[in-house]
Amino acid sequence: MARCALGLLGLLAIAAAPATAQLRPVQVAITGRAGIDSLAALGFEVADVRRVDGRLFAVVLAGPGDVARLGVRGFAVGPVPDAVSLGAVADTYRVFRSFDKPATGIRATLEAWAATGSALHVDSIGSSVEGRPILAVKLGDPADAPARPNVLFMATHHAREWISTELAMWLVRWLADSLPSALRNTRDIWVIPVENPDGYQYSFTMDRYWRKNRRPNGDGTYGVDSNRNYPGFWGIDDIGSSPVPGTETYRGPAPGSEPETQAIMAFHAAHPPAVAVSYHSYSGLVLHPLGFRPGEIAPDRAVFAALAGTDLAPAVRDSVPGSVLAYYHPGPGWHLYRTNGEYTDWAYGAYGTIAFTPELTSGCCAAGLYYGFAFPDDSALVERVFRDNLPFALSVIAAAGDPGTAAGASGLVPTPPRIEAIWPEAWISLDAAEPQPLSLTVRTGTGALVTRNAMGTALWRGRVRNWWRSDLRTETARAVRVNGAGLAAELVSLAGAQDADAGWTGWTRSADALVGGYGWTTNASDTLTSPVTDLGARVRVWLQFWTKHAGSTFTPEQRGIVQFSADGGATWSDVAVVVGDGPSWYPLRVDLPTADRARSARVRFVSAGFTWWVDAVGFASDSTLLFQHVAVTGTAELSENPVKGNQVVIAWPAAVGGSRVAIYSFAGERLVAASVAAGQAEYVWDLTIGGRRAPNGAYIVVVEAGGRVYRRRLFLTRPPA
């Protein structure tokens, strides 16, 4: 199913489906990532991905006309066999409540709560397309105070996501009754339970699976997806949102065109939130910026990771009986799929808001039924979802005072400013309040020191941190010092599936590499294992690697696990997990506190049915003293130079501990890398590179031993073979 086959005529045909045709979940057979992207390009929200008898299916919401046209376009479409049967739409639910229902609806309930005391206050911040109020609840003191940071909780951008609405209502009641006074008195806390009141009401009376607002589009279709209508990255591509009226992810005729979106934008202008949570369903995720383009990492990643947690220390547990998940996976929005015009990217970019999108549990598959958006009308299950998410909500409220030092529900705190990657790009996390450095000092693989100024760098500004990024590809950087910031780091080892990277086992070499000719890849259950590295006396050790992957957060059992061993592989511990979609290269830093001074360090990448690439893998060490010891202090001795025989012996002064030898092309490309055991002070090069005869020419030999660096030019002038 080539994407080009799903052209504009197909989009227009699907968009022409009658507004009265009710939506239903269907399964669409897909072939890898292209199938999901093709459905997104048609304007469908991919609500789930399921594996049935070894085949992959996407779950989308479609009307009768959509199903017929998907078939014409070559998609195999069928019913979701275990979906809950909803019957006729009627406002007769016991737990879930429509917006307009007298006495028990959302509007009536909030008005009743506000009338009973001073703990909460309700006001309208704007009106919907059909004139319904967009209600905001203020907890505690009704007056604004500049000294109190604003915290926003919001739900129901998408009408059919009733569990998000009900969670917001439970949150209102709990905050009014139980929030500790220390937080209530030092925060301005707001809850907007229904951002999209028209669509929400319509889902109770006409179509249970309706998603958008109720804007008449002028072509017989209705609705704009308000969570694709914000100005942030609005319409930068047609996969993250759709330009076609009538589709599920229609972004509207212009950024901020919808009154519901305008109300939220005006609220932010008046009450800019320090932190915000926009509840959605379903999937079991805690997403955060950035989501508009795969591989983009927010400069405040340290704060997002502390609050959302990691797969090894998640912030939200899933205790709904029968759920297929144990916790909500945290990560940038593109781990699910790319979006543009979305709320959290806009709020973060426009106001520096530390914003999250929890995709609440589906409760999938309890009693053999697939719930999806149709979460059970069961107060005990709804309360379970609320209780699972309450610790995260409280951690967000607490974080509003100082996001840079906030502790998440999992106990994580933001990592300090640091170097996140050394090569082939330097990614540096810096305190946003500090003056920015003007230059880097780089130690290249040949031992030379190079200073780079701010030219060629990219600076992303965040609320707490800024990204400073510099392309170091031409310099084969082995160490970086951030001048003026007190940061420095050294690559102790570096590998990327090149001919000289010996000792690695597993996976296969791929020409789809970040740098050089090859990287490693797998699409099966397989393990890539490094050789042993002697870290010597180094402390503050971490792992750098660049990665991309083609997984899905809907199938989290397909994942990548990074493991570390300090004893040469006798024992292993999990240090990172990679899940979801990530089709563009990006760097990951994994701190390894147990690696300090390890003499037999190894790392391995364990794929559990995961399509995964890694490149530029290396152990690294933070050090602010490193550059006091990197000057070249002598030359290595060569048994012959120029070399006309079949080998050359490289020797250097004896030193305590092991040594490292590297041989580079004259352009600075590392060709050979070797470790030499303690007590030895020579290395024999057989004049091959990756098992092949090295061509004649000039080379550079670099030896690191005992904190000293020895460098020598080497010339090969052998007769033709």
Buried (B, 14 or more C-beta within 10 A) or exposed (E): BEBEEBEEEBBBBBBBBEBEBBBBBBBBBBEEBEBBBBBBBBBBBBBBBBBEEEEBBBBBBBBEBBBBBBEEBEBEBEEBEEBBEEEEBEBEEEBBBBBBBEEEBBBBBBEEBBEEEEBBBBEEBBBBBBEBBBBBBBBBBEEEEEEBBBBBBBBBBBBBBBBBBBBBBBBBBBBBEEBEEEBBEBBBBBBBBBBBBBBBBBBBBEBBBBBBBBBEBEEEBBBBBBBBBBBBBBBBBBBBBBBBBBBBBBBBBEBBBBBBBBBBBEBBEEBBBBBBBBBBBBBBBBBBBBBBBBBBBBBBBBBBBBBBBBBEBBBBBBEBEEBBBEBBBBBBBBBBBBBBBBBBBBBBBBBBBBBBBBBBBBBBEBEEBBBBBBBBBEEEBBBBBBEBBBBBBBBBBBBBBEBBEBBBBBEBBBBEBBBBBBBBBBBBBBBBEEEBBEBBBBBBBBBBBEEBEEEEBEEBEBBBBBBBBBEBEEBBBBBBBBBEBEBBBBBBBBBBBBBBBEBBEBBEBBEEBBBBEBBBBBBEEBBBBBBBBBBBEBEBBBBBBBBBBBBBBBBBEBBBBBBBBBEBBEEBEEBBBBBBBBBEBBBBBBBBEEBBEBBBBBBBBBBBBBBBBBBBBBBBBBBBEBBEBBEBBEEBBBBEBBBEEEEBEBBBBEBEBBBBBBBBBEEBEBBBBBBBEBEEBBBEBEBBBEEEEBEBEEBBBBBBBBBBBBBBBBBBEBEEE
